[in-house]
């Protein structure tokens, strides 16, 4: 399994979001009394220290399209098969050298004539110090309570995606993750993953380490939405799911 490197790879964060949420009424002995607005503010501030962009808002604005998702007024040119691109670029030395470097090791006999890149997100791995990695195939398979996964409050974790690219170069692959709790958006993260050439082996992209929020008000059910899109606005993954933050890590049987 090969890892994304150079301009094609960097690191950031994770979770995802949409839909309504399930209520969690756990009560801790001696918990301090705060207002709903103070609770929401705490969770929003603490949820993702590495988020590129975070805002509060109702669940209605979770699907609102921002500048990254709205079609540009400048329309991209027609997509060309990889072999055609190389033929057209032969007189542009700088562009030709860039593509030769990007495509080093590509088996052109297996590329074909399809001009559209194909990106398949294979799995999500959740790593936390002192615990075995949890590898979740995509699409997620929820547990008996409807959760895709569960995390312990106040714990450090890191997310890693595995994906394949075929047919053509994918330009400007981006990851977007949105999370809600009790109808309030607590995280809206966008990460530019980079440009990737087609290859048989999967790429891996590891996000920056995060720490889950802690305390009674942070625990419970979260709804999430995760998307992967490219510079042309093509969406390769758009999934909605629930996850849970608990007092303790779930047992292997739960």
C-alpha positions in Angstrom: 0.0 0.0 0.0 1.6 3.3 -1.1 1.2 6.6 0.7 0.4 10.0 -0.8 3.5 12.1 -0.7 4.8 15.6 -1.7 2.1 18.0 -3.0 -0.3 15.1 -3.2 -0.2 14.5 0.5 -0.5 16.5 3.7 -2.3 15.9 6.9 -5.3 17.3 8.7 -8.4 15.9 10.7 -11.8 13.9 10.7 -15.4 12.7 11.5 -18.4 13.6 9.1 -22.2 14.9 9.2 -25.9 15.3 8.3 -29.3 14.2 9.5 -30.9 14.5 12.9 -29.4 13.2 16.1 -30.3 10.7 18.8 -30.7 12.1 22.3 -28.3 11.2 25.1 -29.5 12.0 28.6 -26.6 10.7 30.6 -26.2 12.4 34.0 -22.9 12.7 35.9 -23.0 13.2 39.7 -22.1 16.7 40.6 -22.1 18.0 37.0 -22.1 21.8 36.9 -25.2 23.5 35.7 -24.8 25.5 32.4 -27.1 26.8 29.8 -27.6 25.1 26.5 -25.8 28.0 24.6 -22.8 27.6 26.9 -22.7 23.9 26.4 -22.9 24.2 22.6 -20.2 26.8 22.6 -17.8 24.6 24.7 -18.3 21.6 22.4 -17.8 23.7 19.3 -14.6 25.2 20.6 -13.2 21.9 21.8 -14.3 19.5 19.1 -11.6 20.0 16.5 -8.5 21.9 17.2 -7.2 21.2 13.7 -10.3 22.1 11.8 -9.6 24.5 8.9 -13.0 26.1 9.2 -15.5 25.8 12.0 -18.8 27.6 12.5 -22.0 27.2 14.6 -25.4 27.0 13.0 -28.5 25.0 12.7 -28.6 21.7 10.8 -30.4 23.5 8.0 -27.1 25.1 6.9 -25.1 21.9 7.0 -25.8 21.2 3.4 -25.4 24.8 2.3 -22.9 25.0 -0.6 -20.0 27.3 -0.1 -17.4 28.7 -2.5 -15.7 25.3 -2.8 -19.0 23.6 -3.9 -20.7 26.2 -6.1 -19.8 25.9 -9.8 -17.3 28.4 -10.9 -18.3 31.0 -13.5 -15.3 29.8 -15.5 -16.2 26.4 -16.9 -13.4 23.9 -17.2 -12.5 22.6 -20.6 -13.4 19.1 -21.8 -11.7 16.3 -20.0 -9.3 14.4 -22.2 -8.0 10.8 -21.8 -4.5 10.6 -20.3 -2.8 9.6 -23.6 -4.4 12.5 -25.4 -3.2 14.9 -22.7 0.4 13.8 -23.1 0.2 14.2 -26.8 -1.2 17.7 -26.6 1.4 18.7 -23.9 4.4 17.6 -25.9 5.2 21.2 -27.0 4.8 22.6 -23.5 8.1 21.6 -21.8 7.2 22.7 -18.2 3.8 21.0 -18.3 5.2 17.9 -19.9 7.9 17.6 -17.2 5.4 18.1 -14.5 3.2 15.3 -15.8 6.1 13.0 -16.5 7.1 13.4 -12.8 3.5 12.9 -11.6 3.0 9.9 -13.9 6.3 8.2 -13.1 5.5 4.4 -12.9 2.1 4.6 -14.5 1.3 1.6 -16.6 -0.2 3.3 -19.7 -1.4 0.0 -21.2 -3.8 -0.3 -18.3 -5.1 3.3 -18.4 -7.5 3.0 -21.3 -9.3 5.7 -23.1 -11.8 6.8 -20.4 -11.2 10.6 -19.8 -12.9 10.6 -16.4 -10.8 9.8 -13.3 -12.2 7.3 -10.9 -11.6 7.6 -7.2 -12.8 4.9 -4.8 -12.6 5.5 -1.1 -11.9 2.1 0.4 -11.7 2.4 4.1 -11.3 4.6 7.2 -8.8 3.6 9.9 -9.1 5.1 13.4 -5.9 5.0 15.4 -5.6 5.9 19.1 -2.5 5.4 21.3 -2.5 2.1 23.2 -5.4 0.6 21.2 -5.5 -1.6 18.1 -6.4 0.2 14.9 -10.0 0.1 13.9 -10.4 -0.4 10.2 -13.9 0.5 8.8 -14.8 -0.4 5.2 -16.7 2.2 3.3 -19.7 2.4 3.2 -19.9 2.0 6.9 -21.8 -0.8 8.5 -23.6 0.6 11.6 -23.8 -1.4 14.8 -27.0 -2.4 16.6 -27.5 1.1 17.8 -27.0 2.7 14.4 -23.5 4.0 15.0 -20.7 3.7 12.5 -18.1 3.9 15.3 -17.6 5.1 18.9 -14.8 7.2 20.5 -13.9 7.7 24.2 -14.3 11.3 25.4 -11.0 13.2 26.0 -9.0 10.7 23.9 -6.4 11.3 21.2 -7.1 9.7 17.8 -6.0 10.0 14.2 -7.9 9.1 11.0 -6.5 7.6 7.8 -8.3 7.1 4.5 -7.3 4.5 1.9 -8.4 5.2 -1.7 -7.6 4.2 -5.3 -7.3 6.4 -8.4 -7.7 5.0 -11.9 -8.2 6.0 -15.6 -6.9 9.6 -15.3 -5.2 12.2 -13.1 -7.6 13.5 -10.4 -6.9 17.2 -9.8 -7.4 19.0 -6.5 -9.0 16.1 -4.5 -10.6 17.6 -1.4 -12.1 16.2 1.8 -15.0 17.9 3.6 -16.3 16.7 7.0 -19.3 18.2 8.9 -20.5 17.2 12.3 -23.6 18.1 14.3 -24.7 17.6 17.9 -28.3 18.2 19.0 -28.9 20.0 15.7 -26.0 22.4 16.1 -23.1 22.2 13.7 -19.9 21.8 15.8 -17.4 21.1 13.0 -17.0 22.0 9.4 -13.6 20.9 8.1 -12.1 21.2 4.6 -8.8 19.7 3.6 -7.1 19.9 0.2 -5.6 16.4 -0.3 -3.9 17.2 -3.6 -3.5 15.8 -7.2 -3.1 12.1 -7.7 -2.1 10.0 -10.7 -3.7 6.6 -11.5 -2.1 3.6 -10.0 -3.0 0.0 -9.0 -1.9 0.3 -5.4 -4.1 2.3 -3.0 -3.0 5.7 -1.7 -3.3 6.4 2.0 -3.9 9.9 3.5 -3.4 10.4 7.2 -5.0 13.3 9.0 -3.6 15.2 11.9 -4.1 13.9 15.4 -7.2 15.1 17.2 -8.6 15.0 20.7 -12.3 14.3 21.3 -14.1 16.7 23.6 -14.6 15.6 27.2 -17.3 15.7 29.8 -21.0 14.9 30.2 -22.1 17.5 27.6 -19.7 16.2 25.0 -20.9 12.6 25.2 -23.7 11.2 23.2 -24.7 10.9 19.6 -23.3 12.9 16.7 -24.5 13.0 13.1 -22.0 13.5 10.4 -21.4 13.9 6.7 -18.2 13.2 4.7 -17.6 14.2 1.1 -14.7 13.8 -1.4 -14.8 16.1 -4.4 -12.3 17.3 -7.0 -11.5 20.7 -8.7 -14.1 20.0 -11.4 -16.8 19.5 -8.7 -17.1 15.7 -9.3 -18.1 14.0 -6.1 -16.6 10.6 -5.4 -18.1 10.0 -1.9 -21.0 11.6 -0.1 -22.0 9.6 3.1 -24.1 10.5 6.1 -23.8 8.5 9.4 -23.9 8.6 13.2 -21.1 8.1 15.6 -20.9 8.2 19.4 -18.7 9.7 22.1 -18.7 7.6 25.3 -17.3 7.7 28.8 -15.2 4.6 28.0 -14.0 2.9 24.8 -16.5 0.3 23.6 -15.6 -3.3 24.2 -14.6 -5.4 21.1 -18.0 -7.2 21.3 -20.1 -4.0 21.4 
